């Protein structure tokens, strides 16, 4: 096939939408096309089973899993590891080198060139152990409670426009406010009330164009949040609306 790789996000970091990546993988596999799933957003919010998904690659980001910045990992199917050539050179990824030839080490070592980020990866391992000790099913259930409560509370603000309303979305709410308030103005007011949101294009400018907006604020709920903090967000938004609405 002309398509060499399908790359798809598992959960939108803007809308919270959970994509049926298993269905995409089935369709791609029928056509002999490998699939890379970006699990940066989903892996912290829900259980993930790469065998059930059926993907060839699944990438995670350490800092979104409460680990250190600069850490991460990728699952690669064994058959894909065998057929891939390394693109970086360095210690540990070779078995033998002569003046004219090189023999790669066995996977996954042939992809681990040079000195790794040892401290970062140890920190990521601790973070993953912590998440697994909590149980990702428990984390997902807690966040569904927050999602449903936040959805109901935000729906009562008729001057707030929430982007992304999938029933099974993650506990992620991107929004704009009617009137002249820019996302950065709104986030500044929320910050003064102790509410941390992200404001901007969220590394998704094409999506912003599709939605017809220049930027949005995003509130992302996690395992440590409470329904009282949802109420605090709503209260801070009401203050912002009084100032900018």
C-alpha positions, 0 to 999 in steps of 0.5 A: 500500500502507498500508506506507510504508517497510520498515526492516531491519537488515543485521547484528544488533549483538547477535546477529551475524545477517546478514539476507537483505535482498536477499530482503526488498527483492525482496518489498517491490519487488513491492508498491511499498514502499521499503526502508531497510537499516541497514548500520551493523554490516554495512558494517565486517564484509563486502562490501556491494553496494547494487545487488545488495541492491536497496534504496532507502536504505542507511545507514552509521555512521562510528564503526563504520567506524573513522572519527570520531564524528558522521560517516556517510552514506546511499545513496539511489536516484536516483529516490527522491532526485528525489521526496523533499523536504528536511526541513532548510533552509540554505545550498547546498540551494537554487537560488533563494529569493524571498519566496514560493517556493523552488527546491531544488538538485539532489540530493544537494545539496538534502539538504545544508543548512548547513555540514556536518561537514567534519572528520568527513566528511574523516575518514570518507573516509580511514577508508573508503579504508583499509578499501577498500585492505585489501579487504572480502573480505579483512576478511570472511575474517579475521573468519570465522576469528576467528568460527569459532575463538571459537565453538569456544572459547566452546562449551567454557564450559558455564556461558556462554550465547551469544545468537545462533548463526546459522552465517553470523553476523558475529564478534559474540558476546553472552553471559550467565553462569550465576549471579548475575553481571550483565553490568556485573560481568562486563565489569568483570572483563574490563576488569581483564584488558585485554578491552574488551566492551560491557555493557548492552542494546545499544540493543535492549531489545525483543530483551532482553525476547524473550531473557528477559534484562536485559542481556548482554556483547558481544565484537565482533571486527574486522580488528585482532584475533587468535586469541590475543586470543580465548584472552585473552577465554576466560581472562578469562571463566574468571576471572569465572566463578570469582568469580561462578559 
